């Protein structure tokens, strides 16, 4: 196992550093968490661990690995609700979302943070640009992702290369744009499931925010089986895209202009912003 470079060791920085929260939703992932912890940069400020009602020792293992972390259970079912719960509890200036199955490498976090520090609002992982790749995606999932990705690019005038990948990072004030379902509401909500990544990506794009794609390598799940159903969840994502497009049009969205009420970029401390390419360090694999 190679040593993982700290976030701030991998890039130059002046002034006060933004704090960083990493949100990890999990369901029956006890055997994968040790790997996640071993790859997590040591200078992450906060780990927010959201358990989805695991029937194994996931919650106990997480508390042992991150005794100072924020540990909570999700309020409804689905990955989207788990992330919404985690986002609501996170206190960092920057929020990073990763998976607990080992497919998203926490050692890549410095690259995502670097994109934000260089002036972007939202850093979106992509398996299909330089520096990215996947040893896990199937032909069916790749084809479905391509079709959904193309549809979003046509409807929203975006240039996404990987719509359905869940490794993202963003400034905390982006949560206002995402407008995710309130974790405290009872009953299933749209956005509670695997459509969450696409919903977030579409809303961020429609808002006119500055987005950077970051090359990311998707690894094989280490242990256990995925809860993703390519056909069922693909249809949910398709419906999400069409619904979001209709709602954006009704709210006055125009190509390249963003939504009227969201067109002004949030002000952040000047000391956070840089312009150097060195903010995108390379990642050593295990």
Secondary structure, DSSP 8 states (H G I E B T S, - for coil): ------TTTSS---SS---EEEEEEESS-TTTHHHHHHHS-TT--EEEEEE---SSSHHHHHHHHTTTSEEEE-SSSSHHHHHHHHHHH---SEEEEEESSSSS-GGGHHHHHHHHHTT-SEEEEESSSTT-EESS--HHHHHHHHHHHHHHHHHH----S-TT---EEEEGGGHHHH----TTS-S--TTSSTTHHHHHHHHHHHHT--EEEEE-EE----SS-----HHHHHHHHHHHHHHHHHHHHHTT-BTTTB-GGG-S-----GGG----GGGS------
